[in-house]
């Protein structure tokens, strides 16, 4: 709810500080006293366009500060979180504008934009009679209003979940169709590429082996020469094996004198003899393995060229050719078996579609029932408001498949006719200012518990009415004030008398300077003000007595 409003230098207001209370508050005053300035000032902290013309003459800037209770609804908290705004139990909004046109906006001392302020303001206050496209007057909000009134959250969740499942199934089916269509275009190529790769049968790591073998073949003669040299070095001249055996004989004789003391040395020489023998065999084997066959080198060169050519062709590394072959085989298999898989996906999509239709139909029926209930309750409120000829209808229409969404396939909007022979039309297009306010009142009385806006302001709610009708309006506003904070700008004493708090707006002129003030009235002052509203400029005892009666 709105806790307080502090206004500085706005049109006729010099300095004004107002504290508000819960319940049903009324603002009264003579025509032209400046009640609209209050609404303009409040509009500034709710996101209304700020204009330099609002700055009081002689001042260099205006400022308006409002303090609200934090609504703490999930949507409002999410909006604050998305914009990194901190908020406790109170929301303090301050807005200023200088004569140079420079404006500043703060929420709890954190700067924000005018657009964000407007989004925030929608959660705090709804003003009827000023903003024609806010709240209930905006058809885009009517479905949410009806759903809140109907209270069928489970159906909403079920429809939303069914829609998500249907969309996912549709996406999978479309992707499969696209993949198969693309694959079919390449079917002949796939078969050719598979045959080509199968013929060459690429193996992972093969290219490195081929390059190593090619290097060996290119230097075969030099390798053989060097192997022969190594063999000769071990066998010709100083025969290493003979030298090791001679050394071993000497160690053996030495051992005979010292009872095997040098057995370790003898064993080492024995191992060396074995190693030399193995080395000579290895050199012989390596030499015999070296090929001088030029045709083998040509074969290897041809295979390396073929592998690299295929790798370039398919845009992969040579070592990945075997994986590419597997990919081609899978693509071909998806073509050959794809229709079966696609038919399965189509069946899944149809199943999810039918589930969505069933959920959306259930939601539609619930909306129709809620609409009928709301219409009945609103229509019951209209005759006492001197609108017995008017008709209110909540339209729930099913849209075509292109209009389906997670909220179902309904379009919901409020339609009214103010006279029996008048056509039905949108709420904010058909009704006049006073009629519109009374339609809003009839709606709000029934929606108060389902629409999470803590403060509602009505302007011109009593336009063109009086007597019993004004009394009926006041009673409904008072009833609405039991659910939310209600502030009403009124000229009807019957409405003012039912307020739980009362503010009087007055205009004073001193030294040719006009100033608007707002005063909260005590009980005796309220009686006097209501008597003035009844009698006019000259307040009679009869008017005072009538005021007391109205207040009771």
Secondary structure by P-SEA (a helix, b strand, c coil): cccbbbbcccccccbbbbbbbccbbbbbbcccccaaaaaaaaaaaaccccccccccccccbbbbbbbbcccccaaaaaaaaaaccccccbbbbbbbbccccbbbbbcccccccaaaaaaaaaacccccccccccccccccaaaaaaaaaacaaaaaaaaaaaaaaaaaaaaaaaaaaaaaaaaaaaaaaaaaaaaaaaaaccccaaaaaaaaaaaaaaaaaaaaaaaaaaaaaacccccaaaaaaaaaaaaaaaaaaccccaaaaaaaaaaaaaaaaaaaaaaaaaaaaccccaaaaaaaaaaaaaaaaaaaaacccccaaaaaaaaaaaaaaaaaaaaaaaaaaaaaaaaaaaaaaaaaaaaaaaaaaaaaaaaaaaaaaccccccccbbbbbbbbbbccccccccccbbbbbbbbcccccccccccccccaaaaaaaaaaaaaaacccccccbbbbccccccccaaaaaaaaaaaaaaaaccbbbbbcccaaaaaaccbbbbbbbbbcccbbbbbbbbccaaaaaaaaaaaaccccccaaaaaaaaaaac
